[in-house]
């Protein structure tokens, strides 16, 4: 019994000796960026690393959405995309060439996931259903335009249109009207 209290007392005295000096605990290291790194003034550097990936993702969304893409997925914006809208998506074929390809279809699904936001567009081409899934902030997307607003759709995901395509997939006239409007706009500017 006596040896037990002696060892316990020795342990306690060692613990109190470690934490007794408050001067050592009070001097916490402060973060100073190296001279080669410029620290933005809009936010303080997070030295603990908590929420660092969210901060990076938010900055990337700002940078990638500078051309107005982010307003397409902002629910509070009046020009946001909604399921059922007819959308024209123009994509680059490669990063080195300026050749583009377009796809027109009905927006059947949207996923708002910050930097990983995506949307699915469906059309019937030569009596075959074709779906294309696009990442909103991809550098391969040149532009996204709303051709016609969807009316009468009350669901967030319109997967039921796969079974009943006759309701929403009469889009040939819209494409011709858009090409004529673009040609007219180019003739006026020239």
Helices and strands as residue ranges (DSSP letters): H 2-20, H 22-26, H 52-64, G 65-67, H 69-72, E 86-92, E 100-111, G 114-116, E 118-125, E 128-135, E 141-148, G 159-162, G 165-167, H 172-189
